[in-house]
Amino acid sequence: MRAFVLACAGLLAAGAPAAQEFTTLKGHGGPVMGIDVNPETGHVATASFDNSVGLWEGRTPRWLEGHDAAVITVRFLDETTAASGSDDFDVILWSLPDGTATRLEGHQGKVADIALSPDGTTLATASWDGSIGLWPRDGGAARFLKGHNASVSDVAFSADGARLYSASADGTIRLWQVNGDGTPRVVVNAGFGVNRLILDPDDQWLAYGAVDGVTRVVDPMSGETIRDFSLDRRPILSMAYHAASGQLAVGDGHGFIMMIDTEAWQIVRDFRAMRQGPVWALEFSPDGTMIYAGGIEDVAYGWPVADLDAFDPAGSDQRTFLRDPEAMPNGERQFMRKCSICHALTPPPSRKAGPSLHGLFGRKAGAVPGYPYSEILDGSDIVWNEETIDALFDLGPDHYIPGSKMPMQRITAGQDRQDLIEYLREATGP
C-alpha cells in the first residue's frame, strides 16, 4: 500500500505529457471507452473495457481496480478524487492518493456518464436503466429522476447548478429542476437517439450529437436550432468542449474528429483520427492545445490540435477482432468474434477483462491466480474440457454459469463450437 501511495503522490505532483507532442497511452487490455483530463494538473484518466481506470503519469499508468465489468466513463472531481461508471451498474468514487474506493449502488443499468454540479456538492449519473441519479457528494441517499422512455446517455448541469439536462436514446433532451418535483420538460425531440451533449458554461447554447450523424446546436431553454453540422458519418459518439479557445470536438463512428469553432460556428478541421473503429471518448488538455481520444484500440491517443492534419490515422490495421473473417480458419474466427476482446491466449497476467485462457484444458473454472472471479466461479467444480466448453456456448454463459461475469452469447451451430474447441486446444496449450 505504501508503494501505491507514493506512486499516486508522484502522479499528483508530476506534470502531464508534454504539450504539442503526439502521445500514446498504452497499457489497457481492452478498448478505451472514456477519457477525462484533470483541469488543474493536466493528468489523464482513462476508462476501459478491461474493467479498470488508468491514471497516467506521463505515459506510465497506475491502475484503479474495483469494477466488475467494463468501465465506460470517468470524471475527475478535483485534484485528488475521481469517479467512474461501469457496466456493473455502479459508480465508484476513488481517492487518488491512497486508492481507496467508495461504491455508489442503486442504478439497474450501466452508468454511461457522470457530471459534477458547479458547487461540487452533487453528482449526476446517466444510466441505461432510463434514470438519472443525483448523489450527495458528502454521502447520503441518492435521488433518482425518471421520465425518459429509454436509456439515458449523458447529463450536464447548468451554470448555476439549479437545472440539469439529460440526453436519451428515446430521442429527447429533457430539462430538470434539480430541487424540483422530478417532472422534466422536453427541450429537444430529435427523432433519433441522442448520445452526447455539451452545455456552454454560460448557458448560451447546447450542442448535441445523435445517431443520425448530425451535430446540432440549440438554444438551451427553447430548443430552437442555432446551427447544425453534418458530414454524413454516423453515429456521433463523443464530444468535448474547451471554453477558453471556443473549440468543440465531435467524434463519430467512422473514426473522425470534427473540430468546430464556436465563435464563427464553422468546421475548422476534420481529422481521421482512428484507422479502425469509432471515436468513443474525447477530451481537451486544460490549455486546449491537445485533444485526447479513445476507441476500439487498447491505447488512448493525444494529438496537438494545431497539427492535426499532419498525422496519419492512429492504430493498427490488424486489430485481431477486426481482421477479415474470411482470412481465418473457422475456429479462429469463432474465437475472434466471441472471445478475443476479453481473453488472452498468452500466460497470465493479462490486462484483458477476462482471465487468460492459457492452459485452459484440464483447468478448474475460477483457478487463474489473481483474477477476481465472481462468487459462482470461485471454487467451482467445473473443469474446462471439450464437453464443458461445448455446453458453455451451446446453452450460453447466463444459463450454464448463471451469475458469472461472462456476457450473454451463444454459438448455436455444433460444428462452429467444435471448430472453436479444436482451435482453443491448440492455441491455449503450453
C-alpha positions in Angstrom: 0.0 0.0 0.0 2.9 2.4 0.8 4.3 1.9 -2.7 0.8 2.7 -4.2 0.5 5.9 -2.0 4.0 7.1 -3.1 3.2 6.4 -6.7 0.0 8.3 -6.6 1.7 11.2 -4.8 4.1 11.3 -7.6 1.2 11.2 -10.1 -0.4 14.2 -8.5 2.8 16.2 -8.4 4.3 15.4 -11.8 3.4 17.2 -15.0 1.2 15.9 -17.8 2.6 14.7 -21.1 4.4 17.5 -22.9 2.1 19.7 -25.0 2.4 19.7 -28.8 3.6 16.1 -29.0 1.7 13.1 -30.3 1.1 10.9 -27.3 0.2 7.2 -26.9 -1.1 5.9 -23.6 -0.5 2.1 -23.7 -1.3 -0.5 -21.1 -5.1 -1.2 -21.1 -6.3 -4.7 -22.0 -9.4 -3.6 -23.9 -10.9 -0.7 -25.8 -10.8 2.8 -24.2 -14.4 3.9 -23.5 -13.9 7.1 -21.6 -11.3 9.9 -21.1 -11.1 12.8 -18.7 -8.3 15.4 -18.1 -7.8 17.0 -14.7 -8.2 20.8 -15.3 -5.8 21.6 -12.5 -3.0 19.1 -13.2 -3.5 18.1 -16.8 -3.3 14.4 -15.9 -5.3 12.0 -18.0 -7.7 9.3 -16.7 -9.0 6.5 -19.0 -11.9 4.1 -18.6 -11.6 0.8 -20.3 -13.4 -2.4 -21.3 -10.8 -4.2 -19.2 -12.8 -3.2 -16.1 -10.2 -0.7 -14.9 -9.4 3.1 -14.7 -6.0 4.2 -15.8 -4.3 7.2 -14.2 -1.4 8.4 -16.3 1.9 9.9 -15.1 3.3 10.9 -18.5 2.9 7.6 -20.3 3.1 5.4 -17.2 -0.2 4.0 -15.9 -1.5 3.4 -12.4 -4.5 1.2 -12.3 -7.7 1.6 -10.2 -9.3 -1.8 -10.0 -12.7 -2.3 -8.4 -15.4 -2.5 -11.1 -16.8 -5.9 -12.0 -17.4 -5.1 -15.7 -16.3 -2.6 -18.4 -15.7 0.9 -17.2 -17.3 3.4 -19.7 -17.0 6.8 -18.1 -14.5 8.6 -15.7 -14.5 12.1 -14.3 -12.0 14.0 -12.1 -14.0 15.6 -9.3 -11.0 17.6 -8.0 -7.2 17.1 -7.8 -7.4 14.1 -5.5 -10.8 12.4 -6.4 -12.2 10.7 -9.4 -15.5 9.0 -10.2 -16.1 6.1 -12.7 -19.2 4.5 -14.0 -19.5 0.9 -15.3 -21.4 -1.8 -17.0 -21.7 -3.3 -13.4 -24.4 -0.6 -12.8 -22.2 1.1 -10.1 -20.3 4.3 -9.6 -17.0 4.3 -7.7 -15.5 7.3 -6.0 -11.7 7.0 -6.0 -9.4 8.7 -3.5 -6.3 9.1 -5.7 -3.6 9.5 -3.1 -4.4 6.1 -1.4 -6.5 4.3 -4.0 -9.5 3.7 -1.6 -12.9 3.3 -3.2 -16.4 4.2 -2.2 -19.1 2.4 -4.2 -22.4 4.1 -5.0 -25.1 1.5 -5.7 -28.7 2.0 -6.9 -28.8 2.0 -10.7 -30.3 -1.0 -12.5 -28.4 -0.5 -15.7 -24.9 0.5 -16.9 -23.7 4.0 -15.9 -22.9 5.9 -19.1 -22.0 9.4 -17.9 -21.1 11.4 -14.7 -21.4 15.1 -14.1 -20.4 17.2 -11.1 -22.5 20.2 -10.1 -20.7 23.6 -10.3 -20.6 23.9 -6.5 -19.1 20.4 -6.2 -21.8 19.1 -3.9 -23.8 16.8 -6.2 -23.0 14.0 -8.8 -25.4 13.3 -11.6 -25.3 10.0 -13.3 -26.9 8.9 -16.6 -27.9 5.2 -16.7 -29.2 2.7 -19.2 -32.0 1.9 -16.7 -33.6 5.1 -18.0 -32.9 7.2 -14.9 -30.7 10.0 -13.7 -29.1 9.5 -10.3 -28.4 12.5 -8.0 -25.8 11.7 -5.4 -24.8 13.9 -2.5 -21.0 14.3 -2.7 -20.6 14.0 1.1 -22.7 10.8 1.3 -26.4 10.1 1.9 -29.2 8.5 -0.1 -29.4 9.1 -3.9 -32.5 10.5 -5.6 -33.4 9.1 -9.0 -35.1 11.2 -11.7 -37.3 9.1 -14.0 -39.1 10.3 -17.2 -37.2 9.1 -20.2 -38.5 6.2 -22.2 -35.2 4.6 -22.9 -31.6 4.6 -21.7 -30.0 7.9 -20.6 -26.7 8.6 -22.3 -25.4 12.0 -21.0 -26.1 14.7 -18.4 -25.0 18.3 -17.9 -25.6 20.9 -15.2 -26.5 24.5 -15.9 -24.1 27.2 -14.8 -25.9 27.8 -11.5 -26.4 24.1 -10.8 -30.2 24.6 -10.5 -31.0 22.8 -13.8 -29.9 19.5 -15.3 -30.1 18.5 -18.9 -30.3 14.8 -19.9 -29.9 13.1 -23.3 -31.5 9.8 -24.1 -31.9 7.0 -26.7 -35.6 8.0 -26.7 -34.6 10.9 -28.9 -35.2 13.7 -26.4 -33.2 16.1 -24.3 -35.0 16.9 -21.1 -34.6 19.7 -18.6 -35.0 19.0 -14.9 -35.1 21.4 -11.9 -32.6 19.8 -9.6 -34.6 20.7 -6.5 -38.0 20.4 -8.2 -40.7 17.8 -8.2 -39.0 15.4 -10.6 -41.1 16.4 -13.7 -38.9 17.2 -16.7 -39.6 19.5 -19.7 -38.7 18.2 -23.2 -36.4 20.8 -24.8 -35.5 18.8 -27.9 -37.3 15.9 -29.6 -34.8 14.9 -32.2 -36.5 11.8 -33.5 -33.1 10.0 -33.2 -31.3 8.7 -30.2 -29.1 11.4 -28.6 -25.7 10.1 -27.5 -23.9 13.2 -26.3 -24.5 16.8 -25.2 -22.4 19.8 -24.3 -23.8 22.8 -22.5 -21.9 26.1 -22.9 -20.6 27.2 -19.5 -22.6 30.4 -19.8 -25.8 28.6 -20.8 -25.8 30.4 -24.2 -26.1 27.2 -26.3 -26.4 23.5 -26.1 -24.8 21.1 -28.6 -25.8 17.5 -29.1 -24.8 14.6 -31.2 -27.3 11.9 -32.3 -27.3 8.5 -34.1 -28.3 10.2 -37.4 -24.7 11.6 -37.6 -25.7 15.3 -37.2 -24.3 17.7 -34.6 -26.9 20.3 -33.7 -26.6 23.5 -31.6 -29.8 24.8 -30.0 -31.0 27.4 -27.5 -30.9 25.5 -24.2 -34.2 26.9 -23.0 -36.3 26.9 -26.1 -34.6 24.2 -28.1 -34.6 26.4 -31.2 -31.9 25.4 -33.6 -28.9 27.8 -33.9 -26.7 25.7 -36.2 -26.3 22.1 -37.4 -23.3 20.3 -38.8 -23.3 17.0 -40.8 -20.5 15.3 -42.7 -22.6 12.2 -43.5 -20.9 10.0 -40.9 -22.9 8.3 -38.2 -23.4 8.0 -35.3 -22.0 10.8 -33.2 -20.4 9.1 -30.2 -18.3 11.6 -28.3 -18.0 15.3 -27.7 -15.6 17.7 -25.8 -15.5 21.5 -25.4 -12.7 23.9 -24.5 -14.4 27.1 -23.4 -11.3 29.4 -23.4 -10.5 28.7 -27.1 -14.1 28.1 -28.2 -13.2 24.6 -29.7 -15.9 21.9 -29.9 -14.7 18.5 -30.8 -17.0 15.8 -32.2 -16.1 12.1 -32.6 -18.1 9.7 -34.8 -18.5 6.0 -35.6 -16.1 6.2 -38.6 -13.1 7.3 -36.6 -13.2 11.0 -37.4 -12.8 14.0 -35.1 -14.6 17.2 -36.4 -13.4 20.5 -34.8 -15.9 23.4 -34.7 -15.1 27.0 -33.9 -18.0 28.1 -31.7 -17.3 31.8 -32.2 -17.7 31.6 -36.0 -19.8 28.4 -35.9 -17.6 26.8 -38.6 -15.9 23.5 -39.1 -12.2 24.3 -39.0 -10.7 20.7 -39.0 -12.0 17.3 -40.0 -9.4 14.7 -39.0 -9.5 11.0 -39.4 -8.2 10.0 -36.0 -8.6 6.2 -36.0 -7.5 3.8 -38.6 -10.2 1.3 -37.4 -13.4 1.7 -35.5 -15.1 4.7 -33.8 -14.1 7.5 -31.5 -15.8 6.7 -28.2 -14.1 9.2 -26.0 -12.7 12.8 -26.3 -11.2 15.4 -24.0 -9.1 18.5 -24.4 -6.0 19.4 -22.4 -6.5 22.3 -19.9 -4.9 24.8 -22.3 -6.8 23.4 -25.4 -3.6 22.6 -27.3 -4.1 18.8 -27.2 -7.1 16.5 -27.9 -7.2 13.0 -26.4 -9.3 10.2 -27.9 -10.1 6.6 -27.2 -11.7 3.9 -29.3 -11.5 0.3 -30.2 -7.8 0.0 -29.6 -6.2 -0.7 -26.2 -4.5 2.6 -26.5 -5.5 6.2 -25.9 -4.1 8.9 -28.2 -3.3 12.6 -27.9 -2.7 14.9 -30.8 -1.6 18.6 -30.9 -4.7 20.4 -32.2 -2.7 22.8 -34.3 -1.0 20.0 -36.3 -3.9 17.5 -36.6 -3.7 17.5 -40.4 0.0 16.3 -40.3 -0.9 13.0 -38.7 -2.0 9.7 -40.3 -4.8 7.8 -38.6 -3.8 6.1 -35.3 -4.0 2.4 -34.5 -3.2 -0.8 -36.2 -4.9 -2.1 -39.3 -4.5 -5.6 -37.9 -6.6 -5.4 -34.8 -7.4 -9.0 -34.0 -11.2 -8.8 -33.9 -11.3 -6.5 -36.9 -9.3 -8.9 -39.2 -11.0 -10.2 -42.4 -13.0 -13.2 -41.1 -12.6 -14.9 -44.5 -8.8 -15.0 -44.0 -9.1 -17.1 -40.8 -10.0 -20.8 -40.2 -13.4 -21.2 -38.7 -12.2 -22.0 -35.2 -10.1 -18.9 -35.0 -12.9 -16.9 -36.5 -15.2 -18.0 -33.7 -12.6 -17.1 -31.1 -12.1 -13.6 -32.6 -15.8 -13.0 -32.6 -16.7 -14.4 -29.2 -13.7 -14.4 -27.0 -10.7 -12.3 -28.1 -11.8 -8.9 -26.8 -12.0 -10.3 -23.2 -9.4 -13.2 -23.2 -5.7 -13.5 -23.9 -4.1 -16.8 -25.1 -0.8 -16.0 -23.5 0.2 -16.9 -19.9 -1.1 -14.6 -17.2 -1.1 -11.9 -16.0 -3.3 -10.2 -18.6 -4.9 -6.8 -18.6 -7.9 -8.0 -20.5 -11.3 -8.1 -18.9 -11.4 -11.9 -18.5 -8.8 -14.4 -17.3 -6.1 -15.7 -19.6 -7.1 -18.9 -21.5 -3.5 -20.2 -21.5 -3.5 -23.8 -20.2 -7.3 -23.9 -20.4 -7.9 -27.6 -20.9 -8.0 -29.6 -17.7 -8.1 -26.5 -15.5 -10.8 -25.9 -13.0 -13.0 -22.9 -13.6 -12.1 -19.9 -11.4 -8.5 -21.1 -10.9 -6.3 -18.4 -12.6 -4.3 -16.9 -9.7 -5.0 -13.2 -9.0 -8.1 -12.9 -11.2 -11.2 -11.5 -9.3 -13.8 -14.2 -10.2 -17.5 -13.9 -9.4 -18.6 -16.0 -6.5 -20.3 -18.6 -8.7 -16.9 -19.4 -10.3 -14.7 -19.0 -7.2 -14.2 -22.6 -6.1 -16.3 -24.0 -8.9 -16.3 -27.8 -9.7 -16.4 -27.2 -13.4 -13.3 -28.5 -15.3 -12.7 -27.0 -18.7 -12.7 -29.7 -21.4 -14.4 -30.4 -24.7 -17.7 -31.2 -23.1 -17.9 -28.2 -20.7 -16.7 -25.7 -23.3 -19.3 -27.1 -25.8 -22.0 -26.7 -23.1 -20.9 -23.2 -22.2 -21.5 -21.9 -25.8 -24.5 -24.2 -26.5 -26.5 -23.0 -23.6 -24.8 -19.6 -23.1 -23.0 -18.4 -20.0 -26.1 -17.0 -18.5 -27.7 -20.5 -18.3 -24.6 -22.6 -17.9 -23.0 -20.5 -15.2 -25.7 -18.1 -14.0 -24.3 -15.2 -12.1 -20.9 -15.1 -13.7 -19.4 -12.1 -15.4 -19.3 -13.6 -18.8 -21.5 -11.7 -21.3 -24.6 -13.5 -22.7 -23.6 -15.1 -26.0 -24.1 -18.5 -27.8 -22.7 -20.4 -30.7 -25.7 -22.3 -32.0 -24.1 -24.4 -34.7 -22.5 -27.6 -33.4 -19.7 -27.5 -36.0 -18.8 -23.9 -35.1 -18.5 -25.0 -31.4 -16.3 -28.0 -32.4 -14.1 -25.8 -34.5 -13.7 -23.3 -31.7 -12.8 -26.1 -29.3 -10.1 -27.5 -31.6 -8.7 -24.0 -32.1 -8.5 -23.4 -28.3 -7.0 -26.9 -27.7 -4.1 -25.9 -29.9 -3.8 -22.1 -29.1 -4.0 -22.5 -25.3 -1.6 -25.3 -24.9 1.8 -25.0 -23.2 
